[in-house]
Amino acid sequence: MENKTGQTVLITGASSGIGYELARCFARDHYQIIMVAHYANKLREAAERLQEEFQHVNIHHIAADLSKDNAPEKVFTEVQQQGWQLDVLVNNAGFGEYGPFSESDLKKELAMIHLNVIALVHLTKLFLPDMLSRKTGKILQVGSVASFMPAPLQSVYGATKAFILSFSEALQEELKDSGVTLTVLCPPATDTNFFKVAGAENSKIAQGNLASAEEVAAGGYAALQKGEARAVPTFKAKAEVAASNILPDSVMATAMHKQSEEVKPKKSTAKKASTAKAPEEPTSTTSAEPVTSTGTRKRSSTKAAPTELGSSEGVTETPVKTSSRKKKA
């Protein structure tokens, strides 16, 4: 464990899932932590749990709905007013929407674009100049294996993650020799609240072999600290990215479409009665408003509240790819 006392990290989508596990990684190394998420009560409970586990760490929280235009500016202003100098920015907040594009929720998709893309760009734009002036700093952008290939039934979500990869790779070139590093974390489908929020909990991918938020966060944190360009945690994720470099986009799209389809409920047929003339029994099938607040450090031994997964902070992944340009595995 490296002692980073005096350094500060801001993490969006920090109240649950990968974001919360990343906060735990930073806490182990003694960072001062600023947790940002949409829902004030859930965020406060998450901050209290984290403080209970890491009583030596300064933990603050800012509740903000980053899908709104002015939310990143409010977060930035709060950080400045508190006198916090940011050493690490983690853009983790995001959510998805499931279903054929012609039938999916447009209002939700526009909010998703705002959170997954616009807020990420806005926060990066606000905090990067100070890092460059000090010639030091780290940024972690949370993409997905969905950044590398088409994502039928999650087309808008996949496109937002493809944007994150393209945007981040361009910045990596611009930031060479600046002292500031940028890492893209590209997880596979992960066991968070993402599928429930997206309405995809009955999809094949959601019911398959999911990565844990803890292992994804650990992989992203390690790559960030080393200044690596990309983190693709788990063997499954690496295999999916490698496949996207070899197979045509059309083939990947078909494969991802099948993975994203809903699992059809299994039919159960009752056994026939032993009497020859007895009829066969029928077959049955089973079928916010933004709030801004700053938490203070807590050292009490109050028992932590139970974990509650946030409705907009879970990050998951359905494999996808941005363009015909092949990425490094």
ZALUM-78752 format. One line per field, with one value per residue: residue number from 1; residue in one letter; x, y, z of N, C-alpha, C in turn. Coordinates in steps of 0.02 Angstrom, whole numbers, padded with zeros to 5 digits. Atoms other than C-alpha are relative to their C-alpha. Example, Ala and Ser with C-alpha at 12.3 -4.5 7.8 and 13.67 -1.06 7.14 Angstrom:
// ZALUM-78752
k = (1/2)
r = (a/s)
n_x = (00045/-00042)
n_y = (-00059/-00059)
n_z = (00000/-00003)
ca_x = (00615/00684)
ca_y = (-00225/-00053)
ca_z = (00390/00357)
c_x = (00045/-00039)
c_y = (00060/00055)
c_z = (00000/00037)
***
This chain:
// ZALUM-78752
k = (1/2/3/4/5/6/7/8/9/10/11/12/13/14/15/16/17/18/19/20/21/22/23/24/25/26/27/28/29/30/31/32/33/34/35/36/37/38/39/40/41/42/43/44/45/46/47/48/49/50/51/52/53/54/55/56/57/58/59/60/61/62/63/64/65/66/67/68/69/70/71/72/73/74/75/76/77/78/79/80/81/82/83/84/85/86/87/88/89/90/91/92/93/94/95/96/97/98/99/100/101/102/103/104/105/106/107/108/109/110/111/112/113/114/115/116/117/118/119/120/121/122/123/124/125/126/127/128/129/130/131/132/133/134/135/136/137/138/139/140/141/142/143/144/145/146/147/148/149/150/151/152/153/154/155/156/157/158/159/160/161/162/163/164/165/166/167/168/169/170/171/172/173/174/175/176/177/178/179/180/181/182/183/184/185/186/187/188/189/190/191/192/193/194/195/196/197/198/199/200/201/202/203/204/205/206/207/208/209/210/211/212/213/214/215/216/217/218/219/220/221/222/223/224/225/226/227/228/229/230/231/232/233/234/235/236/237/238/239/240/241/242/243/244/245/246/247/248/249/250/251/252/253/254/255/256/257/258/259/260/261/262/263/264/265/266/267/268/269/270/271/272/273/274/275/276/277/278/279/280/281/282/283/284/285/286/287/288/289/290/291/292/293/294/295/296/297/298/299/300/301/302/303/304/305/306/307/308/309/310/311/312/313/314/315/316/317/318/319/320/321/322/323/324/325/326/327/328/329)
r = (m/e/n/k/t/g/q/t/v/l/i/t/g/a/s/s/g/i/g/y/e/l/a/r/c/f/a/r/d/h/y/q/i/i/m/v/a/h/y/a/n/k/l/r/e/a/a/e/r/l/q/e/e/f/q/h/v/n/i/h/h/i/a/a/d/l/s/k/d/n/a/p/e/k/v/f/t/e/v/q/q/q/g/w/q/l/d/v/l/v/n/n/a/g/f/g/e/y/g/p/f/s/e/s/d/l/k/k/e/l/a/m/i/h/l/n/v/i/a/l/v/h/l/t/k/l/f/l/p/d/m/l/s/r/k/t/g/k/i/l/q/v/g/s/v/a/s/f/m/p/a/p/l/q/s/v/y/g/a/t/k/a/f/i/l/s/f/s/e/a/l/q/e/e/l/k/d/s/g/v/t/l/t/v/l/c/p/p/a/t/d/t/n/f/f/k/v/a/g/a/e/n/s/k/i/a/q/g/n/l/a/s/a/e/e/v/a/a/g/g/y/a/a/l/q/k/g/e/a/r/a/v/p/t/f/k/a/k/a/e/v/a/a/s/n/i/l/p/d/s/v/m/a/t/a/m/h/k/q/s/e/e/v/k/p/k/k/s/t/a/k/k/a/s/t/a/k/a/p/e/e/p/t/s/t/t/s/a/e/p/v/t/s/t/g/t/r/k/r/s/s/t/k/a/a/p/t/e/l/g/s/s/e/g/v/t/e/t/p/v/k/t/s/s/r/k/k/k/a)
n_x = (00042/-00039/00029/00012/00026/-00008/00027/00073/00032/00072/00029/00071/00033/-00039/00041/00011/-00032/-00071/-00020/-00011/-00059/-00058/-00011/-00033/-00070/-00035/-00002/-00054/-00062/00003/00022/00061/00048/00061/00047/00054/00052/00064/00048/-00034/00004/-00042/-00069/-00019/-00007/-00061/-00057/-00004/-00027/-00071/-00034/-00001/-00052/-00065/00009/-00057/00005/00048/00049/00050/00046/00038/00056/00014/00025/-00046/00034/00024/-00050/-00043/-00025/-00074/-00024/00014/-00049/-00065/00002/-00003/-00069/-00041/00018/-00025/-00072/-00028/-00039/00012/-00057/00027/00071/00028/00065/00029/00074/00031/00053/00019/00070/00003/00056/-00009/-00003/00065/00048/-00029/00022/-00042/-00018/-00052/-00061/-00031/-00032/-00059/-00052/-00023/-00041/-00056/-00045/-00009/-00027/-00070/-00040/00002/-00042/-00070/-00018/-00006/-00053/-00064/-00048/-00039/-00048/-00053/-00040/-00043/-00037/00012/00070/00023/00072/00026/00064/00028/00033/00032/-00015/00048/-00033/-00038/00041/00071/00039/00072/00045/-00026/-00037/-00021/-00050/-00063/-00029/-00030/-00063/-00047/-00024/-00048/-00063/-00029/-00019/-00055/-00061/-00024/-00030/-00063/-00052/-00011/-00029/-00068/-00053/00028/00002/00068/00015/00071/00011/00069/00019/00049/00022/00052/00063/-00020/00055/00020/00071/00008/00050/00066/00014/00008/00056/-00029/-00015/00019/-00040/-00047/-00064/00009/00007/-00060/-00056/-00015/-00058/00018/-00020/-00064/-00057/-00004/-00029/-00071/-00037/-00003/-00042/-00070/-00021/-00004/-00060/-00059/00003/00014/00051/00062/00009/00053/-00004/00027/-00017/00058/-00001/-00056/00018/00050/-00034/-00041/00045/00022/-00055/-00009/00062/00034/00050/00066/-00001/00002/00067/00045/-00017/00023/00073/00023/-00015/00042/00071/00032/00005/00070/00017/00007/00067/00003/00060/00020/00004/00067/00027/-00010/00059/-00010/00045/-00007/-00028/-00066/00004/-00027/-00069/-00002/-00064/-00011/-00026/-00027/-00028/-00069/-00013/-00072/-00018/-00067/-00004/-00058/-00032/00033/-00042/00040/00003/00068/00001/00013/00063/-00009/-00015/00057/-00027/00029/00037/-00033/-00073/-00029/-00031/-00003/-00028/00017/-00053/00013/-00057/00016/-00009/-00035/-00069/-00010/-00036/-00048/00034)
n_y = (-00060/-00061/-00054/-00059/-00052/-00066/00000/-00001/00029/-00009/00058/-00005/00065/00032/00028/00073/00034/-00009/-00063/00009/00042/-00042/-00042/00043/00006/-00062/-00007/00043/-00036/-00062/-00059/-00036/00022/-00038/00045/-00036/00043/-00035/00000/-00023/00048/00058/-00022/-00009/00066/00030/-00034/00023/00067/-00005/-00029/00051/00048/-00034/-00057/-00044/-00036/-00055/00016/-00052/00020/-00052/00029/-00039/00038/-00020/00000/-00068/-00043/-00040/00039/00002/-00065/-00004/00043/-00034/-00058/00025/00022/-00060/-00036/00038/-00002/00066/00005/00067/00037/00053/-00004/00063/-00008/00067/00000/00017/00050/00023/00011/00063/00012/-00024/-00073/-00028/00006/-00019/-00063/-00054/-00046/00033/00003/-00066/-00009/00044/-00034/-00057/00025/00042/-00035/-00072/-00012/00023/-00050/-00063/00005/00005/-00067/-00044/00018/00014/-00056/-00006/00055/-00017/-00055/00028/00054/00063/00017/00062/00003/00067/-00001/00068/00019/00066/00040/-00026/-00053/00029/00037/-00021/00026/00003/-00003/-00052/-00036/-00067/00011/00021/-00058/-00045/00030/-00007/-00070/-00007/00028/-00043/-00063/00012/00015/-00064/-00038/00033/-00026/-00070/-00007/00029/-00041/-00056/00017/00023/00062/00016/00072/00020/00064/00032/00062/00041/-00002/00000/00010/-00062/-00015/-00025/00036/-00018/-00068/00001/00042/00057/00053/00065/00016/00056/-00025/-00017/00062/00040/-00004/-00071/-00019/-00036/-00070/-00004/00018/-00051/-00060/00014/-00002/-00069/-00039/00018/-00030/-00072/-00017/00012/-00045/00038/-00030/00037/00057/00046/00051/00067/00036/-00005/-00065/-00001/00042/-00036/-00054/00032/00022/-00060/-00020/00051/00014/-00058/-00031/00032/00062/-00019/-00026/00057/00035/-00042/00000/00063/-00004/-00050/00018/00022/00072/00019/00044/00071/00027/00061/00037/00047/00069/00026/00045/00070/00025/-00009/-00049/-00064/-00052/-00026/-00065/-00053/-00022/-00066/-00037/-00050/-00062/-00026/-00068/-00004/-00030/-00005/-00004/00022/00038/-00011/00061/00029/00048/00036/00072/00016/00056/-00022/00019/00053/-00022/-00012/-00015/-00060/00012/-00027/00001/00063/00000/00069/-00002/00044/-00012/-00041/-00029/-00066/-00010/00055/00000/00052/-00021/00048/00043)
n_z = (00000/00005/-00038/00042/-00044/00029/00068/00001/00058/00008/00035/00014/-00005/-00053/-00054/00007/00056/00014/-00030/-00071/-00008/00014/-00060/-00049/00021/-00017/-00073/-00026/00010/-00040/00036/-00018/00051/00012/00032/00034/00027/00010/-00054/-00061/-00056/00017/-00001/-00070/-00030/00027/-00031/-00070/00001/00016/-00057/-00052/00018/00003/-00046/00005/00064/00007/00052/00012/00054/00035/00038/00061/00057/00054/00065/00009/00032/-00044/-00057/-00005/-00024/-00072/-00033/00006/-00045/-00069/-00012/-00006/-00061/-00057/00001/00015/00062/00025/00028/00043/00020/00024/00032/-00001/00002/00064/-00001/00066/00017/00036/00045/00068/00001/00022/-00054/-00064/-00030/00025/-00054/-00039/00041/00002/-00066/00000/00038/-00039/-00056/00021/00046/-00011/-00067/00000/00036/-00038/-00059/00023/00021/-00059/-00047/00034/00003/-00061/00000/00048/-00027/-00052/00033/-00035/-00008/00031/00017/00017/00035/00000/00062/-00001/00059/00049/00038/00056/00047/00001/-00056/00013/-00058/-00044/00052/-00023/-00053/00032/00034/-00050/-00022/00056/-00003/-00055/00021/00052/-00032/-00046/00038/00028/-00055/-00019/00045/-00017/-00067/-00004/-00029/-00038/-00071/-00015/00035/00007/00007/00015/-00029/00045/-00032/00032/-00037/-00070/-00047/-00033/00010/00069/00040/-00025/00022/00073/00017/00037/-00048/00027/00059/-00009/-00027/-00071/-00038/00013/-00046/-00008/-00041/-00061/-00001/-00037/00043/00052/-00030/-00016/00063/00022/-00046/00011/00064/-00010/-00038/00042/00057/00061/00043/00000/-00045/00020/-00052/00008/00061/00045/00032/00047/00057/00039/00036/00052/00053/00038/00044/00053/00036/00029/-00043/00009/-00038/-00070/-00014/-00006/-00062/-00056/00001/-00031/-00072/-00032/00003/-00063/-00011/00000/-00055/00018/-00010/-00041/00017/-00053/00022/00012/-00051/00019/00035/00071/00027/-00036/00042/-00017/-00033/00044/-00010/-00031/00005/-00052/00027/-00064/00005/-00023/-00065/-00010/-00070/-00014/-00061/-00042/-00023/-00058/-00035/-00049/00013/00020/00046/00068/00029/00050/00068/00043/00066/00029/00060/00059/-00003/00018/00066/00019/00064/00054/00047/00059/00034/00026/00071/00031/-00025/-00051/-00060/-00031/-00048)
ca_x = (00000/00069/00042/-00037/-00078/-00107/-00169/-00351/-00462/-00636/-00743/-00910/-01039/-00957/-01106/-01109/-01034/-00866/-00861/-00877/-00747/-00628/-00655/-00602/-00444/-00397/-00440/-00318/-00181/-00235/-00304/-00426/-00585/-00723/-00871/-00996/-01162/-01342/-01444/-01397/-01459/-01376/-01217/-01213/-01241/-01101/-00983/-01025/-00990/-00824/-00778/-00822/-00702/-00563/-00567/-00397/-00458/-00540/-00700/-00815/-00968/-01056/-01229/-01258/-01358/-01222/-01350/-01397/-01307/-01240/-01196/-01010/-00984/-01066/-00953/-00799/-00851/-00878/-00705/-00626/-00721/-00666/-00485/-00461/-00324/-00367/-00229/-00341/-00506/-00611/-00754/-00853/-01037/-01146/-01299/-01379/-01545/-01598/-01706/-01724/-01683/-01853/-01939/-01820/-01846/-01781/-01786/-01681/-01559/-01532/-01498/-01378/-01282/-01274/-01205/-01095/-01020/-01053/-01022/-00862/-00798/-00851/-00767/-00609/-00606/-00628/-00497/-00363/-00289/-00236/-00154/-00058/-00002/00070/00139/00062/-00104/-00201/-00369/-00467/-00606/-00722/-00765/-00815/-00778/-00930/-00809/-00737/-00886/-01068/-01196/-01367/-01508/-01395/-01348/-01342/-01251/-01121/-01097/-01065/-00931/-00854/-00843/-00753/-00619/-00593/-00590/-00471/-00348/-00339/-00304/-00170/-00074/-00098/-00040/00124/00269/00151/00164/-00022/-00076/-00246/-00305/-00461/-00541/-00637/-00731/-00834/-01012/-01002/-01110/-01179/-01349/-01323/-01434/-01580/-01568/-01553/-01701/-01589/-01594/-01674/-01544/-01426/-01273/-01347/-01377/-01207/-01036/-01016/-00856/-00858/-00850/-00704/-00593/-00635/-00593/-00430/-00375/-00418/-00332/-00172/-00164/-00198/-00057/00064/00010/-00048/-00156/-00285/-00350/-00448/-00478/-00520/-00475/-00651/-00636/-00466/-00535/-00683/-00570/-00451/-00598/-00652/-00480/-00496/-00679/-00778/-00895/-01047/-00996/-00966/-01135/-01225/-01134/-01171/-01352/-01373/-01289/-01404/-01567/-01690/-01689/-01854/-01942/-01935/-02099/-02147/-02270/-02365/-02360/-02510/-02623/-02606/-02785/-02783/-02933/-02878/-02847/-02671/-02647/-02614/-02436/-02392/-02258/-02185/-02157/-01706/-01674/-01488/-01429/-01255/-01181/-01011/-00983/-00866/-00748/-00828/-00736/-00882/-00908/-01088/-01133/-01132/-01293/-01323/-01263/-01390/-01352/-01378/-01495/-01378/-01203/-01183/-01065/-01072/-01029/-01095/-00958/-00946/-00833/-00824/-00762/-00680/-00514/-00447/-00392/-00247/-00300)
ca_y = (00000/00169/00317/00458/00569/00746/00694/00715/00616/00658/00510/00525/00388/00348/00288/00110/-00017/00014/00194/00143/00006/00132/00245/00099/00077/00260/00255/00112/00227/00372/00488/00624/00573/00680/00568/00634/00552/00597/00549/00639/00508/00361/00460/00507/00327/00269/00401/00345/00164/00211/00319/00178/00063/00193/00306/00381/00455/00624/00591/00724/00710/00820/00770/00825/00763/00768/00740/00924/01063/01162/01018/00999/01186/01172/01028/01123/01280/01180/01102/01273/01353/01214/01240/01062/01036/00889/00762/00629/00642/00485/00502/00346/00399/00325/00220/00128/00098/-00070/-00116/-00088/00094/00121/00075/00137/00290/00445/00555/00428/00411/00598/00604/00459/00552/00703/00601/00476/00599/00783/00779/00679/00804/00953/00892/00846/01020/01103/01006/00970/01147/01153/00982/01042/01201/01094/00965/00824/00733/00578/00552/00389/00380/00230/00160/-00020/-00168/-00091/00042/-00079/-00153/-00123/-00148/-00194/-00168/-00045/00059/00231/00167/00080/00239/00341/00218/00220/00410/00395/00284/00394/00555/00481/00413/00585/00666/00537/00597/00780/00748/00661/00732/00847/00756/00715/00539/00477/00297/00217/00078/-00043/-00170/-00317/-00344/-00314/-00361/-00188/-00104/-00062/-00197/-00153/00032/-00007/-00127/-00268/-00383/-00522/-00517/-00662/-00555/-00499/-00679/-00738/-00738/-00560/-00481/-00412/-00225/-00254/-00341/-00213/-00068/-00150/-00172/00007/00077/-00019/00040/00219/00220/00152/00284/00152/00203/00066/-00058/-00208/-00312/-00498/-00628/-00620/-00435/-00456/-00595/-00488/-00342/-00458/-00530/-00354/-00327/-00483/-00507/-00392/-00269/-00357/-00521/-00437/-00350/-00514/-00596/-00450/-00448/-00630/-00597/-00452/-00540/-00576/-00749/-00830/-00908/-01097/-01189/-01319/-01454/-01549/-01739/-01828/-01919/-02108/-02133/-02152/-02038/-01902/-01736/-01664/-01519/-01351/-01293/-01145/-01010/-00906/-00759/00707/00843/00892/00928/00990/00957/00931/00793/00811/00683/00563/00466/00399/00214/00225/00067/00089/00086/-00063/-00049/00026/00023/00187/00205/00300/00260/00074/00042/-00114/-00174/-00243/-00267/-00135/-00041/00138/00125/00013/00067/-00079/-00049/-00124/-00273)
ca_z = (00000/-00054/00061/-00040/00110/00050/-00122/-00171/-00290/-00355/-00409/-00498/-00480/-00314/-00212/-00281/-00400/-00481/-00418/-00237/-00256/-00335/-00183/-00073/-00176/-00154/00031/00059/-00005/00107/-00025/00026/-00066/-00142/-00184/-00313/-00356/-00397/-00245/-00084/00039/-00050/-00069/00114/00167/00051/00122/00299/00255/00179/00329/00447/00353/00332/00484/00443/00277/00245/00148/00074/-00036/-00162/-00225/-00404/-00552/-00685/-00823/-00801/-00895/-00748/-00631/-00677/-00650/-00479/-00431/-00492/-00396/-00237/-00251/-00276/-00132/-00015/-00067/-00128/-00257/-00367/-00402/-00482/-00577/-00601/-00726/-00684/-00681/-00816/-00855/-01001/-01088/-01159/-01308/-01495/-01535/-01619/-01455/-01319/-01207/-01296/-01141/-01046/-01192/-01203/-01016/-01040/-01175/-01061/-00914/-01004/-01129/-01095/-00907/-00934/-01062/-00955/-00796/-00891/-00968/-00797/-00698/-00830/-00846/-00663/-00678/-00831/-00743/-00602/-00726/-00626/-00615/-00665/-00751/-00759/-00888/-00870/-01040/-01076/-01186/-01271/-01331/-01461/-01552/-01604/-01464/-01533/-01406/-01315/-01466/-01382/-01228/-01338/-01439/-01281/-01228/-01401/-01386/-01219/-01295/-01448/-01345/-01218/-01347/-01429/-01260/-01221/-01374/-01326/-01147/-01191/-01090/-00993/-00826/-00833/-00876/-00936/-00919/-00996/-00895/-01008/-00901/-00964/-00905/-00718/-00569/-00526/-00533/-00717/-00792/-00679/-00721/-00907/-00900/-00960/-00808/-00911/-01050/-01079/-01040/-00873/-00822/-00879/-00798/-00731/-00667/-00491/-00463/-00344/-00472/-00606/-00489/-00434/-00615/-00659/-00505/-00536/-00718/-00666/-00540/-00670/-00796/-00920/-01068/-01049/-00921/-00982/-00826/-00830/-00961/-01034/-01069/-01150/-01261/-01315/-01360/-01454/-01552/-01602/-01680/-01788/-01834/-01949/-01864/-01939/-01859/-01691/-01703/-01731/-01586/-01469/-01525/-01474/-01306/-01272/-01313/-01174/-01099/-01140/-00990/-00990/-01012/-00883/-00936/-00802/-00812/-00884/-00763/-00762/-00826/-01014/-01044/-00924/-01012/-01018/-00896/-00980/-01003/-00891/-00913/-00776/-00820/-00445/-00418/-00402/-00226/-00183/-00013/00063/00189/00335/00405/00526/00659/00758/00772/00711/00618/00431/00335/00219/00041/-00078/-00263/-00350/-00497/-00609/-00552/-00601/-00749/-00851/-01005/-01159/-01284/-01427/-01551/-01616/-01793/-01917/-01841/-01740/-01562/-01469/-01364)
c_x = (00043/-00035/-00005/-00030/00015/-00024/-00076/-00026/-00074/-00026/-00073/-00031/00028/-00042/-00011/00044/00074/00025/00015/00062/00064/00015/00036/00074/00040/00006/00056/00068/-00002/-00015/-00056/-00049/-00060/-00046/-00057/-00050/-00066/-00040/00034/00000/00044/00074/00025/00010/00064/00062/00009/00028/00076/00039/00006/00057/00070/-00003/00057/-00004/-00051/-00046/-00052/-00047/-00039/-00055/-00016/-00025/00039/-00032/-00030/00057/00049/00033/00076/00029/-00011/00049/00068/00003/00005/00071/00045/-00013/00026/00077/00033/00037/-00003/00063/-00024/-00074/-00022/-00070/-00031/-00075/-00026/-00057/-00019/-00076/-00003/-00061/00015/-00004/-00067/-00051/00026/-00020/00047/00022/00057/00066/00035/00034/00063/00058/00029/00046/00062/00052/00012/00029/00073/00045/00005/00046/00074/00026/00013/00062/00068/00048/00043/00052/00059/00045/00048/00044/-00006/-00075/-00017/-00075/-00017/-00069/-00026/-00040/-00033/00031/-00048/00029/00029/-00042/-00072/-00038/-00074/-00039/00026/00040/00025/00052/00067/00034/00032/00067/00053/00029/00054/00069/00035/00025/00062/00065/00029/00034/00066/00057/00016/00038/00069/00050/-00026/00003/-00068/-00013/-00076/-00007/-00073/-00011/-00057/-00023/-00046/-00065/00015/-00061/-00012/-00075/-00016/-00058/-00071/-00021/-00014/-00062/00021/00014/-00018/00040/00049/00065/-00006/-00003/00060/00053/00024/00064/-00024/00025/00068/00059/00009/00034/00074/00043/00008/00046/00074/00027/00007/00064/00064/00002/-00013/-00058/-00067/00000/-00059/00001/-00038/00018/-00056/00001/00056/-00016/-00050/00033/00044/-00042/-00021/00054/00007/-00063/-00030/-00053/-00068/-00005/-00005/-00070/-00050/00011/-00025/-00075/-00028/00012/-00048/-00074/-00026/-00001/-00074/-00015/-00010/-00071/00004/-00066/-00014/-00006/-00073/-00021/00006/-00059/00007/-00042/00006/00031/00068/-00008/00032/00073/00000/00069/00004/00032/00048/00030/00071/00006/00075/00014/00071/00000/00061/00026/-00034/00046/-00040/-00004/-00070/00001/-00020/-00067/00012/00010/-00064/00026/-00036/-00034/00033/00075/00030/00029/00008/00019/-00031/00050/-00021/00061/-00019/00004/00035/00073/00008/00040/00050/-00036/00023)
c_y = (00062/00056/00063/00056/00068/00005/-00009/-00029/00018/-00056/00012/-00070/-00041/-00034/-00075/-00028/00014/00064/-00006/-00043/00038/00045/-00040/-00009/00063/00009/-00042/00035/00071/00063/00035/-00011/00047/-00045/00042/-00051/00039/00008/00013/-00052/-00062/00017/00008/-00067/-00035/00031/-00022/-00071/00001/00029/-00049/-00050/00032/00064/00050/00046/00056/-00014/00056/-00024/00059/-00035/00045/-00046/00023/-00005/00069/00045/00032/-00039/-00004/00066/00007/-00042/00034/00060/-00021/-00022/00060/00037/-00035/00000/-00067/00002/-00071/-00031/-00054/00015/-00067/00013/-00070/-00001/-00016/-00049/-00018/-00003/-00059/-00003/00024/00077/00031/-00001/00026/00072/00056/00047/-00029/-00002/00067/00017/-00042/00032/00058/-00024/-00035/00038/00073/00016/-00021/00051/00065/-00003/-00005/00069/00046/-00015/-00010/00060/00008/-00055/00017/00056/-00025/-00056/-00067/-00011/-00064/00005/-00072/00009/-00071/-00010/-00068/-00043/00020/00057/-00026/-00032/00024/-00034/00002/-00008/00045/00049/00068/-00007/-00019/00058/00049/-00028/00001/00071/00007/-00027/00045/00066/-00009/-00014/00063/00041/-00031/00025/00073/00008/-00031/00052/00060/-00012/-00024/-00063/-00012/-00074/-00013/-00069/-00029/-00066/-00041/00010/-00013/-00005/00064/00010/00020/-00034/00016/00069/00002/-00039/-00063/-00059/-00069/-00018/-00056/00024/00015/-00063/-00046/00009/00073/00009/00034/00072/00008/-00016/00050/00063/-00010/00003/00071/00042/-00014/00031/00075/00020/-00010/00048/-00035/00031/-00034/-00056/-00041/-00059/-00064/-00029/00006/00066/00004/-00041/00036/00057/-00028/-00022/00059/00025/-00047/-00007/00063/00028/-00034/-00065/00014/00024/-00056/-00038/00039/00003/-00062/00001/00045/-00017/-00022/-00076/-00017/-00046/-00072/-00024/-00063/-00035/-00051/-00071/-00021/-00045/-00071/-00028/00017/00057/00068/00052/00024/00069/00053/00017/00070/00032/00051/00063/00043/00070/00003/00035/00002/00007/-00025/-00037/00018/-00066/-00026/-00051/-00039/-00072/-00021/-00054/00024/-00024/-00054/00029/00008/00020/00059/-00015/00028/-00008/-00066/00001/-00071/-00009/-00052/00013/00043/00033/00062/00006/-00059/-00002/-00050/00027/-00051/-00040/00013)
c_z = (00000/00037/-00043/00042/-00030/-00072/00001/-00065/00001/-00043/-00011/00000/00056/00053/-00006/-00056/-00006/00033/00074/00013/-00017/00060/00054/-00017/00018/00075/00030/-00006/00029/-00039/00039/-00057/-00002/-00041/-00031/-00027/00001/00064/00067/00055/-00013/00003/00071/00035/-00025/00032/00073/00004/-00012/00059/00057/-00013/00002/00041/-00004/-00061/00005/-00058/-00002/-00054/-00026/-00041/-00059/-00055/-00062/-00069/-00015/-00023/00048/00057/00004/00025/00075/00040/00001/00048/00073/00018/00010/00066/00063/00002/-00013/-00067/-00025/-00031/-00049/-00013/-00027/-00027/-00008/-00011/-00069/00009/-00071/-00009/-00048/-00046/-00070/-00001/-00018/00056/00067/00019/-00021/00056/00042/-00040/-00005/00066/00006/-00038/00040/00057/-00025/-00041/00021/00068/00004/-00035/00041/00061/-00019/-00020/00059/00042/-00033/00001/00063/00006/-00046/00027/00054/-00027/00037/00006/-00037/-00013/-00018/-00031/-00004/-00065/00008/-00055/-00056/-00040/-00066/-00054/00001/00058/-00014/00065/00056/-00043/00024/00055/-00031/-00035/00049/00024/-00055/-00002/00053/-00020/-00051/00030/00043/-00037/-00033/00054/00021/-00043/00018/00066/00006/00026/00039/00076/00022/-00041/-00001/-00015/-00016/00029/-00042/00029/-00045/00038/00074/00045/00040/-00012/-00072/-00037/00023/-00024/-00075/-00022/-00036/00046/-00025/-00063/00014/00033/00075/00043/-00012/00053/00006/00041/00063/-00004/00033/-00045/-00057/00027/00014/-00063/-00026/00043/-00011/-00065/00006/00035/-00040/-00060/-00066/-00039/00007/00051/-00025/00048/-00020/-00069/-00052/-00038/-00052/-00063/-00045/-00041/-00056/-00058/-00043/-00047/-00060/-00042/-00029/00048/-00005/00039/00075/00019/00009/00065/00061/00003/00035/00075/00037/-00001/00068/00003/00004/00059/-00022/00015/00042/-00014/00055/-00030/-00010/00056/-00026/-00038/-00074/-00027/00034/-00045/00024/00033/-00044/00018/00030/-00009/00055/-00030/00049/-00004/00026/00067/00008/00074/00008/00066/00040/00025/00062/00032/00051/-00019/-00019/-00053/-00070/-00025/-00053/-00069/-00039/-00068/-00029/-00066/-00061/00001/-00022/-00070/-00022/-00070/-00045/-00054/-00060/-00033/-00039/-00075/-00030/00020/00055/00057/00023/00051/00069)
***
